[in-house]
Amino acid sequence: MNEEKIMVFSKILEEIRIAILENNKLTEIFFEDFETDTNTGKIFVGKIENVVPGLEAFFVNIGTGKNGFLRFRDTIGKAEKYKVGDKVMVQVKKDGSSRKGPQLSMHISIPGKYLVYLPYSNDNIGISRKITRQYERQRLRDISKKILNKGEGIIFRTNSEGMEETELAHELDNLRNIFKNILEKYESSNKPQILFEETDFMEYILRERLDSNTKKIIVDNKQIYRKLRKLLKNFKFKPLLELVKGDSFKEYGIYNQMNEIFNKKVDLENGGIITIDRAEALTVIDVDSASNLEGKNVEETSYITNIEAAKEIVRQLRLRNIGGMIIVDFIDMKDPLHRKEVIEVIKEEAQKDKSKLTVVGFTNLGLLELIRKRTTPALDSVVYFSCPVCHGTGKIVSPSIVFGKLLKEIETSIKEIKKDQIKAIEINAFHNLSGYLTSSLKEDMEKKLNLKVDFLFNWHDPNSYSIKYKV
């Protein structure tokens, strides 16, 4: 089912933010600062630093501080011909993480509005899965045979549907020229450096997200409005462009919807709840009927909740940009047809997703396995940083354990305290120890140690404390 799409552009200081609403629900959001930080799609001159046969890969210096990972199967020609010190042209296919460098490929792709140009693809032709009419798919294959040179390949993007051969050929020539410039720059380069990147954030988002369902573009900045008017002249689709006063994100309720991006629990309209837990290796999603009582029996209630949850899960994967392995624990359903319908709903919703979502199927334990292509980090990993206290675990040491450690440290220091003629002790602890470090304990310690004791509660770390000995 096609849903009416609205793109909302907003500018704060020098940063542009773009939100996409489908039937007034937030489905994707982009921040210029975060998008320009990603290396996915950028093309580099690289230098092979190491060959690791055990991993069937090269480590390649691309000048970004962390070597990229180039698998043997992602090279052009036989991997055996490459050696340490060789210069190579590579493209980042997947951003790195805190532990891993970016994933690289020598199979370069240059994206346009209608086509993706593959200069080393050896006559390969791809057509967007969203172009479903067989007549149109055949027409595009026929066009490719006319406009491609030997050894080249192209992918017809969704927006290419219905486009004239002359327009497609014109864009292909432009993409060829871009690659020609990249090649010239590569041949004159002797050290790792960037060769190509997207130059304009707004143009990139329009190219990747503007489609026939986009009915309106909302803007709250005159400069962006004028630029969009100019950019839209080069696009097939012509949505209504509207300039609004004030904050467009506030006007369309985007701030309120943004809050849910970082909540583990998401409420469903029928009273159910989904819980999203991201781990290093995979994402686990649990579905709970909670207060949903719509069904006539347990099976029907489970089915109704699961159908709504399936739609919301796909939306959340897009909104949070969650990739990799995903395990969904739906409410148990005995009817195999109900399971099949849940899978069909996910597949249908996945048609709206630019990242490929693969449904692996239900396991013997009734868990649904999904795989979503990951190219850039999940949104929460760039918006949030791990807590320096709990290191991302969400847990701290029990106050009673910290308290016991503190007392033990003072107890074992009694001889040194008397020997060094200490006159006062200042103990600074996190505020959660205020129930342990009481006035009565202070009096007992002063009598036992024969010195002044002060308790402070402005220490920054709940897992530790500070003891100052004053002479």
Sequence and secondary structure as in RCSB ss.txt:
>XXXX:A:sequence
MNEEKIMVFSKILEEIRIAILENNKLTEIFFEDFETDTNTGKIFVGKIENVVPGLEAFFVNIGTGKNGFLRFRDT
IGKAEKYKVGDKVMVQVKKDGSSRKGPQLSMHISIPGKYLVYLPYSNDNIGISRKITRQYERQRLRDISKKILNK
GEGIIFRTNSEGMEETELAHELDNLRNIFKNILEKYESSNKPQILFEETDFMEYILRERLDSNTKKIIVDNKQIY
RKLRKLLKNFKFKPLLELVKGDSFKEYGIYNQMNEIFNKKVDLENGGIITIDRAEALTVIDVDSASNLEGKNVEE
TSYITNIEAAKEIVRQLRLRNIGGMIIVDFIDMKDPLHRKEVIEVIKEEAQKDKSKLTVVGFTNLGLLELIRKRT
TPALDSVVYFSCPVCHGTGKIVSPSIVFGKLLKEIETSIKEIKKDQIKAIEINAFHNLSGYLTSSLKEDMEKKLN
LKVDFLFNWHDPNSYSIKYKV
>XXXX:A:secstr
    EEEEEEEETTEEEEEEEETTEEEEEEEHHHHHH  TT EEEEEEEEEEGGGTEEEEE SSSS EEEEGGGS
SS GGG  TT EEEEEEEE   SSS  EEESS  EE SSEEEETTSTT EEE TT   HHHHHHHHHHHHHH  T
T EEEE GGGTT  HHHHHHHHHHHHHHHHHHHHHHHT  S EEEE    HHHHHHHHH  TTEEEEEES HHHH
HHHHHHHTTSS   EEEE SS HHHHTTHHHHHGGGG SEEE TTS EEEEEE SSEEEEEEE TT   SSSHHH
HHHHHHHHHHHHHHHHHHHHT  EEEEEE      HHHHHHHHHHHHHHHTT SS EEEEEE TTS EEEEE  S
S  HHHHH    TTTTTSS    HHHHHHHHHHHHHTTHHHHHHTT  EEEEEE GGGTTTS HHHHHHHHHHHT
SEEEEE   S TT EEEEEE 
